[in-house]
Amino acid sequence: MGGFKLGKMTLGGLFKEPETIQYPSQTKTPPPGLKGHVSNDVTACILCGICQRRCPCGAIEVDKAARAWKIDRFRCVQCGSCVRECPKSCLSMEPSYAPPATKKRTDTFDVPKAEKTA
């Protein structure tokens, strides 16, 4: 009985579309509900540091003196705490996969100074 199930599964696999892809040259469509990765709209960021304080794994670093916002994508667990707590709503979760990387790195975003309107 077990041999028939194995044969059916093997023959069925010959006529179906393969489950694997040639990543990164081919990509699958993101499944619904994928959290993705954190994205920052630096033009709206005020460098308040709330995202840094709310991050449970310490993946975000805000440097007001250098006007830089940094995220270590290898430490981020995509919980969305920073996105929910941002007062200016400049953080968002992009529903896409982060590009593959061969080395650990920290993504740094330079925040421009806000223009004062009179």
C-alpha positions, 0 to 999 in steps of 0.5 A: 500500500505504501508503495502505491502512495510513493509512486503516485507522489513521484509521478505526480511530481513529474507533471506539476510545476516545480516548487523551487525557483532560481533565486535571486534571478527569479522571485516569487510573489510575496504571500498575503500578510508578509511583513517585509522590511522596515522602510523610512521616509527620511524627508518626514523623519524628525529623529525623535528616537521613539523607534529606537526605544521601542525596538525590542531587539535594538536594531534601530539607532538614531543619531541626532548629531550626525542626522542619521537613522540606521537599521541593522536588518539582520537584528530586526525581527519585523515586529512592527513596533517602530512603525506603530509608535512613529509619531510622524508615520514616516516608518512603514513595512514594505511587503517585499523581501529584503535584497540578499546580502553576503555580509552583515551591514547596517543601512544608514539613511541621512536625514535632511534638515527640515526647511523652516517656513515663515 
